[in-house]
């Protein structure tokens, strides 16, 4: 059964190694977010447990969504993007999850054992996380896999997981994912060990670095459940690490660190951080809406003028070419404003389930093929005395928008088909 979609295999992998009464857990957070964080939350009440977390996705209230973490009792968790087909919800009568941060942090703050983790999760409708799979590991190496509709328990001494739900994914399918296959093969060909050198090599083997915008493994965390420490590697560079002792950090009180500030400057990360898209630059999204609105206005104007005044010198082929091109661009600008993956995956972008979006990904090439003939027709129109001045001005601005979009499409790498 194919249990993941191409678009859903965008990030994250993990492993756990148990040997000689010690368990190490490695987590690769693969994402294009440029805000990597590690934070520590001491127990606020006598019945709570202190914990540390990593994450990079900002959420409401100046918080970040936890991606991995460990508490003072050595319970570690990792979160991975995964696909599970929607089905009738068997947990409809359970407690609804209203805040992912509160829910996920509460598990580590309240649970000392894996049994308590399971009991806690079973109170909630965890189908809320329809596009995630979680794994919880205790210091003895036992683990709990939490899928949207199922919980799986295991105790294998080694375990590798990536972007799929094990209950609906056979191993041959899982091995289609490079990071999972690389991790599984590494463990098979190298005797498992809980040494840092082994774990670092395994994390390195499973990391990703896509050509497009340097996107890949933003943060690697290796959690030592015996020592109660975490070792961080930043932006898929494994020559330098920073370590934190959980107990020492919790004694400092609640605090958060920007991971990029505790590592040497990384040129690849700087490029990612400075890369502008409508999703990290609000004015760009507003601009896309404004440009789409103007393109639509141009269509109504030139079509209306041509219909109402058949004697106007504006050529029919000019009207048709601009109308088709503008409508196509409007549709594509909507896609750009609603599909973040386009800015990071190879061009032309292939959507996992929409042939329409995949087809619209060729619009930048339509624009570059049309820019010369439409500019030539526009110049001819400007020289014509039989076209109203407002129409000429509108056509000129319309052509200017084409040039702006060409620059934008080039900046976003939408013509970089050689990747």
C-alpha positions as CSV (number, residue, x, y, z in Angstrom):
1,X,0.0,0.0,0.0
2,X,1.3,3.5,-0.9
3,X,1.0,5.2,2.4
4,X,2.7,8.6,1.8
5,X,2.4,11.3,-0.8
6,X,5.3,12.9,-2.6
7,X,4.5,16.3,-1.1
8,X,4.4,14.8,2.4
9,X,7.9,13.4,2.4
10,X,9.3,16.8,2.8
11,X,10.9,16.4,6.2
12,X,12.1,14.7,9.3
13,X,13.6,11.3,10.3
14,X,14.6,9.7,13.5
15,X,16.2,6.6,15.0
16,X,16.7,5.1,18.4
17,X,19.6,2.8,19.5
18,X,19.5,0.7,22.7
19,X,22.7,-1.1,23.7
20,X,24.4,-1.9,27.0
21,X,21.5,-0.5,29.0
22,X,21.6,2.9,27.3
23,X,19.3,4.5,24.7
24,X,20.2,7.2,22.3
25,X,17.6,9.0,20.2
26,X,18.5,11.0,17.1
27,X,16.1,13.4,15.4
28,X,16.6,15.2,12.1
29,X,14.2,18.2,11.7
30,X,14.1,18.7,7.9
31,X,12.3,22.0,7.1
32,X,12.7,25.4,5.4
33,X,11.8,27.4,8.5
34,X,14.6,29.7,9.4
35,X,13.8,30.0,13.1
36,X,15.4,27.0,14.9
37,X,14.9,27.0,18.6
38,X,15.7,25.0,21.7
39,X,13.9,25.8,25.0
40,X,13.7,24.5,28.5
41,X,10.6,24.4,30.7
42,X,11.1,23.6,34.5
43,X,8.2,22.0,36.4
44,X,5.7,24.6,37.5
45,X,4.0,22.4,40.0
46,X,5.0,19.6,42.4
47,X,3.3,16.9,40.2
48,X,5.1,18.1,37.0
49,X,8.4,17.2,35.3
50,X,10.9,19.5,33.7
51,X,11.6,19.1,30.0
52,X,13.5,20.5,27.0
53,X,12.2,20.9,23.4
54,X,13.4,21.7,20.0
55,X,11.3,23.2,17.2
56,X,11.3,25.8,14.4
57,X,7.7,26.5,13.4
58,X,6.3,29.7,15.0
59,X,2.8,29.5,16.4
60,X,0.5,31.9,18.2
61,X,1.7,33.6,21.4
62,X,5.4,33.7,20.5
63,X,5.6,30.0,20.9
64,X,7.1,27.3,18.7
65,X,5.6,23.9,17.8
66,X,7.7,21.1,19.6
67,X,9.4,18.8,17.1
68,X,11.4,16.7,19.6
69,X,12.1,16.8,23.3
70,X,13.0,14.9,26.5
71,X,11.9,15.2,30.1
72,X,13.8,14.6,33.3
73,X,12.8,10.9,33.4
74,X,14.3,10.3,30.0
75,X,11.1,10.1,28.0
76,X,12.0,11.4,24.5
77,X,9.6,12.2,21.6
78,X,10.0,12.9,18.0
79,X,7.4,14.3,15.5
80,X,7.4,13.5,11.8
81,X,5.2,14.6,8.9
82,X,3.2,11.6,7.6
83,X,0.2,10.9,5.5
84,X,-2.8,8.9,6.7
85,X,-6.1,8.6,4.7
86,X,-9.0,10.2,6.4
87,X,-11.4,7.6,7.9
88,X,-14.3,7.6,10.3
89,X,-13.0,9.0,13.5
90,X,-13.1,6.3,16.3
91,X,-12.1,8.9,18.9
92,X,-15.0,11.4,18.4
93,X,-16.0,11.1,22.1
94,X,-12.5,11.8,23.5
95,X,-11.2,15.1,24.7
96,X,-10.5,17.5,21.7
97,X,-7.0,18.9,21.3
98,X,-7.3,22.7,21.0
99,X,-3.7,23.7,21.3
100,X,-1.0,21.5,19.9
101,X,1.8,23.2,22.0
102,X,0.0,22.8,25.3
103,X,-0.9,19.2,24.4
104,X,2.5,18.1,23.3
105,X,4.4,19.8,26.1
106,X,2.0,18.5,28.7
107,X,2.8,14.9,27.8
108,X,6.4,15.3,28.8
109,X,5.6,17.5,31.8
110,X,3.2,14.9,33.3
111,X,4.4,11.5,32.2
112,X,7.3,9.6,33.9
113,X,6.8,6.3,32.0
114,X,5.8,5.1,28.6
115,X,2.7,3.6,30.2
116,X,1.7,7.0,31.5
117,X,2.3,8.5,28.0
118,X,0.0,6.0,26.5
119,X,-2.7,6.5,29.1
120,X,-2.5,10.3,28.7
121,X,-2.7,10.2,24.9
122,X,-5.6,7.7,24.9
123,X,-7.7,10.4,26.7
124,X,-7.5,12.6,23.6
125,X,-8.7,12.5,20.0
126,X,-5.2,12.3,18.5
127,X,-6.6,12.1,15.0
128,X,-6.2,15.9,15.3
129,X,-2.7,15.2,14.0
130,X,-3.8,13.7,10.7
131,X,-0.6,14.6,9.0
132,X,1.8,13.6,11.7
133,X,3.2,10.5,13.3
134,X,4.8,10.6,16.8
135,X,7.2,8.3,18.6
136,X,7.9,8.2,22.3
137,X,10.9,6.3,23.7
138,X,11.9,5.5,27.3
139,X,15.4,5.0,28.7
140,X,15.0,1.2,28.4
141,X,14.4,1.5,24.7
142,X,10.7,0.7,24.6
143,X,8.8,2.9,22.2
144,X,5.3,4.0,21.4
145,X,4.3,5.1,17.9
146,X,1.3,7.4,17.8
147,X,-0.6,7.5,14.5
148,X,-3.8,9.5,13.8
149,X,-5.9,6.4,14.4
150,X,-3.6,3.9,16.1
151,X,-1.0,3.4,18.8
152,X,1.8,0.8,18.3
153,X,4.1,-0.5,21.0
154,X,7.6,-2.0,20.4
155,X,10.9,-2.7,22.1
156,X,13.3,-3.4,19.2
157,X,16.9,-2.5,20.2
158,X,17.1,-0.4,17.0
159,X,14.4,1.5,15.2
160,X,14.2,3.9,12.3
161,X,11.2,6.1,11.3
162,X,10.6,8.7,8.7
163,X,7.6,10.2,7.0
164,X,5.1,7.3,7.1
165,X,2.7,5.5,9.4
166,X,4.1,2.0,10.0
167,X,0.6,0.4,10.4
168,X,-0.2,1.1,6.8
169,X,3.2,1.1,5.2
170,X,5.1,-2.1,4.2
171,X,8.9,-1.9,4.4
172,X,9.4,-1.9,0.6
173,X,7.3,1.3,0.4
174,X,9.1,2.9,3.3
175,X,12.4,2.3,1.6
176,X,11.4,4.6,-1.2
177,X,12.3,7.4,1.2
178,X,16.0,8.0,1.0
179,X,16.5,9.1,4.6
180,X,14.7,6.0,5.9
181,X,16.6,3.6,3.6
182,X,19.9,5.2,4.4
183,X,19.3,4.8,8.1
184,X,18.1,1.3,7.9
185,X,21.1,0.3,5.7
186,X,23.6,2.0,8.0
187,X,22.4,0.1,11.0
188,X,22.5,-3.2,9.0
189,X,26.1,-2.7,7.9
190,X,27.5,-1.1,11.1
191,X,27.2,-2.8,14.5
192,X,24.7,-0.6,16.5
193,X,26.4,1.5,19.2
194,X,25.2,4.3,21.5
195,X,28.5,6.2,21.1
196,X,28.3,9.8,20.0
197,X,30.5,9.0,17.0
198,X,28.1,6.3,15.8
199,X,25.0,8.4,16.4
200,X,26.5,11.4,14.6
201,X,27.4,9.3,11.6
202,X,23.9,7.8,11.5
203,X,22.3,11.3,11.8
204,X,24.6,12.5,9.0
205,X,23.7,9.5,6.8
206,X,20.0,10.3,7.2
207,X,20.2,14.0,6.7
208,X,19.1,15.7,3.5
209,X,20.2,18.8,1.6
210,X,18.2,19.6,-1.5
211,X,19.8,21.7,-4.2
212,X,17.0,24.2,-4.2
213,X,17.7,27.0,-1.8
214,X,19.8,24.8,0.4
215,X,16.7,23.4,2.0
216,X,17.2,20.3,4.1
217,X,18.0,19.2,7.7
218,X,17.7,22.4,9.7
219,X,18.4,20.9,13.1
220,X,19.7,17.5,14.3
221,X,19.2,16.6,18.0
222,X,20.7,13.6,19.6
223,X,19.1,12.8,23.0
224,X,21.1,10.8,25.6
225,X,18.4,9.3,27.9
226,X,21.0,8.1,30.4
227,X,22.9,11.3,30.9
228,X,19.9,13.5,30.4
229,X,21.6,15.6,27.7
230,X,21.1,16.7,24.1
231,X,23.7,17.3,21.4
232,X,22.7,19.7,18.6
233,X,24.0,20.0,15.1
234,X,22.9,22.9,13.0
235,X,21.9,23.0,9.3
236,X,23.3,19.6,8.3
237,X,26.9,20.4,9.3
238,X,28.3,17.7,11.5
239,X,31.8,19.1,12.3
240,X,30.6,21.3,15.2
241,X,28.0,20.6,17.9
242,X,26.6,22.2,21.0
243,X,25.6,20.2,24.0
244,X,23.1,20.9,26.8
245,X,22.6,19.2,30.1
246,X,18.9,19.1,30.8
247,X,19.2,19.4,34.6
248,X,21.6,22.4,34.4
249,X,19.4,24.2,31.9
250,X,16.3,23.6,34.0
251,X,18.0,25.1,37.0
252,X,18.3,28.4,35.0
253,X,14.6,28.6,34.7
254,X,12.4,28.8,31.7
255,X,14.4,30.0,28.7
256,X,14.7,29.7,24.9
257,X,17.7,29.9,22.6
258,X,17.9,30.8,18.9
259,X,20.0,27.9,17.7
260,X,21.5,29.9,14.8
261,X,23.1,32.2,17.3
262,X,25.0,29.5,19.2
263,X,26.7,28.1,16.1
264,X,29.2,29.6,13.7
265,X,27.7,31.4,10.7
266,X,26.4,29.0,8.1
267,X,26.3,30.5,4.5
268,X,23.7,28.0,3.4
269,X,21.4,28.9,6.3
270,X,22.0,32.6,5.7
271,X,20.8,32.1,2.1
272,X,17.7,30.3,3.4
273,X,17.0,33.0,6.0
274,X,17.3,35.8,3.4
275,X,15.2,34.0,0.8
276,X,11.9,35.9,0.5
277,X,8.6,34.2,-0.3
278,X,4.9,35.3,0.2
279,X,4.9,33.0,3.3
280,X,7.7,34.7,5.2
281,X,7.2,38.2,3.8
282,X,3.6,39.6,4.2
283,X,3.9,42.4,1.7
284,X,4.7,39.8,-1.0
285,X,1.4,38.1,-0.5
286,X,-0.4,41.4,-0.6
287,X,1.5,42.2,-3.8
288,X,0.4,39.0,-5.4
289,X,-3.2,39.8,-4.7
290,X,-2.8,43.3,-6.0
291,X,-1.1,42.1,-9.2
292,X,-3.8,39.5,-9.8
293,X,-6.5,42.1,-9.3
294,X,-4.9,44.4,-11.9
295,X,-4.4,41.6,-14.4
296,X,-8.1,40.8,-14.0
297,X,-9.1,44.4,-14.5
298,X,-7.1,44.6,-17.7
299,X,-9.0,41.6,-19.1
300,X,-12.3,43.2,-18.4
301,X,-11.2,46.5,-19.8
302,X,-9.8,45.3,-23.1
303,X,-12.5,42.8,-23.7
304,X,-15.1,45.4,-22.9
305,X,-13.6,48.0,-25.1
306,X,-13.4,45.6,-28.0
307,X,-17.0,44.5,-27.6
308,X,-18.4,47.9,-27.1
309,X,-16.4,49.5,-29.9
310,X,-15.8,47.1,-32.7
311,X,-14.1,49.8,-34.8
312,X,-11.3,50.3,-32.3
313,X,-7.8,49.6,-33.7
314,X,-7.0,47.1,-30.9
315,X,-6.3,43.8,-32.7
316,X,-8.4,40.8,-31.7
317,X,-5.3,38.6,-31.5
318,X,-3.8,41.1,-29.0
319,X,-7.0,40.9,-26.9
320,X,-7.1,37.2,-27.0
321,X,-3.3,36.8,-26.1
322,X,-3.5,39.1,-23.2
323,X,-6.7,37.7,-21.9
324,X,-5.5,34.1,-22.0
325,X,-2.1,35.0,-20.5
326,X,-3.6,37.2,-17.7
327,X,-6.2,34.6,-16.7
328,X,-3.4,31.9,-16.6
329,X,-1.2,34.2,-14.5
330,X,-4.1,35.0,-12.1
331,X,-4.6,31.2,-11.5
332,X,-0.9,30.7,-11.0
333,X,-0.6,33.7,-8.6
334,X,-3.3,32.1,-6.5
335,X,-1.3,28.8,-6.5
336,X,1.8,30.7,-5.4
337,X,-0.1,32.3,-2.5
338,X,-1.4,29.0,-1.2
339,X,1.3,26.4,-1.9
340,X,4.6,27.0,0.0
341,X,6.3,23.9,-1.3
342,X,6.6,25.5,-4.8
343,X,9.3,27.8,-3.5
344,X,11.5,25.0,-2.3
345,X,11.0,22.0,-4.6
346,X,12.3,21.5,-8.1
347,X,10.7,23.3,-11.1
348,X,8.3,22.6,-12.7
349,X,6.6,21.8,-9.4
350,X,4.7,18.5,-9.4
351,X,1.8,18.4,-6.9
352,X,1.0,15.1,-5.2
353,X,-2.7,15.1,-6.0
354,X,-3.6,18.0,-8.3
355,X,-2.9,17.7,-12.0
356,X,-4.2,21.3,-12.3
357,X,-1.6,22.7,-10.0
358,X,1.1,20.6,-11.7
359,X,-0.1,22.0,-15.0
360,X,-0.1,25.6,-13.8
361,X,3.5,25.2,-12.8
362,X,4.3,25.7,-16.5
363,X,2.8,29.1,-16.6
364,X,6.2,30.9,-16.0
365,X,7.4,29.2,-19.2
366,X,4.2,30.4,-21.0
367,X,5.0,33.9,-19.8
368,X,8.6,33.8,-21.0
369,X,7.4,32.5,-24.4
370,X,4.8,35.2,-24.7
371,X,6.7,38.2,-23.5
372,X,8.2,39.1,-26.9
373,X,5.1,38.8,-29.1
374,X,2.9,40.6,-26.5
375,X,5.4,43.4,-26.1
376,X,5.6,43.7,-29.9
377,X,1.8,43.9,-30.1
378,X,1.8,46.5,-27.3
379,X,4.3,48.7,-29.1
380,X,2.1,48.6,-32.2
381,X,-0.9,49.5,-30.2
382,X,0.9,52.5,-28.6
383,X,1.6,53.8,-32.1
384,X,-2.0,53.5,-33.2
385,X,-4.1,56.6,-33.2
386,X,-7.3,54.6,-33.1
387,X,-6.8,53.3,-29.5
388,X,-7.9,55.4,-26.5
389,X,-5.1,56.8,-24.3
390,X,-6.4,55.0,-21.2
391,X,-6.3,51.7,-23.0
392,X,-2.7,52.4,-24.1
393,X,-1.7,53.3,-20.5
394,X,-3.4,50.1,-19.2
395,X,-1.6,47.9,-21.8
396,X,1.7,49.5,-20.8
397,X,1.2,48.8,-17.1
398,X,0.1,45.3,-18.0
399,X,3.3,44.7,-19.8
400,X,5.3,46.1,-16.9
401,X,3.6,43.6,-14.6
402,X,4.7,40.8,-16.9
403,X,8.3,42.0,-16.5
404,X,7.9,42.2,-12.7
405,X,6.6,38.6,-12.7
406,X,9.5,37.4,-14.9
407,X,11.9,38.9,-12.4
408,X,10.0,37.3,-9.5
409,X,9.7,33.9,-11.1
410,X,13.4,34.0,-11.8
411,X,14.3,34.9,-8.2
412,X,12.1,32.0,-6.9
413,X,13.9,29.6,-9.2
414,X,10.8,28.7,-11.2
415,X,12.9,28.4,-14.3
416,X,15.6,26.3,-12.7
417,X,14.6,23.1,-14.5
418,X,18.2,21.8,-14.5
419,X,17.9,20.9,-10.8
